[in-house]
């Protein structure tokens, strides 16, 4: 007889039966995730025959999507979650059952609401509070500091030093780097390290705006400027950012007409609202960002040369994740904690195999892809730790031979290998001198040597 069965059978008044009377159903499982007890309400909720013998079955046999096994394995509770049982959504709570020494000997799950309409007042209150929070913080949307750039690699420490110096100068900054490297986080960090930290930080993704709305969103509009415009007009993001910082993400995606108007803002520090013939002075610091090659777009006639030079006053390039792989362990720890807090899932750790795979993978999507893969792993993992297949390693291994860019990647790696070998030979294999000759940090050189298996 298991410890949980003993607890149930030796109680003068069955504690679980008492608890189940306070909810719409309850179930208890042992350390092996076998059903030890099931309330009659839970049985009815599952439409199971009254004479069906359920004790001894694994809980997944009657509840394939249950998270109770994870509670047993991790010892972490799940206080409030939504679960679909028999095509009905309900709110559930899952609690581990522990000995005085902290060891887990089972878990219990409760259904508290089988009709989510009962929870509607709670949802409505949460929505009101969220709307109020957004309204109160409309002009103060920055929440990151430079210290929130996680890692101690040489490339990251260098960009943080450069950003701190740039923050003290009230001039335009252009953030460059691949997608997913953290350009908006860096922009917020620069704002919060600058003399404008007490002013608003207003961010806008230019690629996400429909072409018809870009002008009014950026520069504002007077009453009646276009169909549907407010009778009192509206302020644009530039005016809202007055006294603070305006962050223009994906700046390469704006049209030629908007480029011309933005150039006036940068040159003259004045803005003309849509439908107005009056210029308004603005005090705003602009930080722009792009993952594209702006100089190439200028050469192709797709981006104004004068605007490019106005933006490119203080260019800062964020390193790709593959060039700071030593930061991956610290990043994983931080991201796993954040995912656990946001999702309510128990915090999981990475196996040694998973960490090895994470540090060998090339990360085309950079930190954003790392976050997505860790989030996937937290949902898919069936053990107490995360393994490579939970991260999607098998999918990548299967798709790599058929990838259209694979030959290009191999050619690039071969050329890079030859360059590194030549530099090392010329410097008598002195890696510090070789890195200096190549114009890269020593940490980046070591990362490339490891990636290319030199």
Secondary structure, 3 states (H helix, E strand, C coil): CCHHHHHHHHCCCCHHHHHHCCCCEEEEEECCCEEEEECHHHHHHCCCCCCCCCCCCEHHHCCCCCCHHHHHHHCCCEEEEEEEECCEEEEEEEEEEECCCCCEEEEEEEEEECCHHHHHHHHHHHHHHHHHHHHHCCCECCCCCHHHCCCCCHHHHHHHHHHHHHHCCCCCEEEECCCCCCHHHHHHHHHHCCCCCCCCEEEEEHHHCCHHHHHHHHHCECCCCCCCCCCCCECCHHHHCCCCEEEEECHHHCCHHHHHHHHHHHHHCEEECECCCCEEECCCEEEEEECCCHHHHHHCCCCCHHHHHHHCCEEEECCCHHHCHHHHHHHHHHHHHHHHHHHCCCCCEECHHHHHHHHHCCCCCHHHHHHHHHHHHHHHCCCCEECHHHHCHHHHHHHHCCCCCHHHHHHHHHHHHHHHHHHHHHCCCCHHHHHHHHCCCHHHHHHHHHHCCC
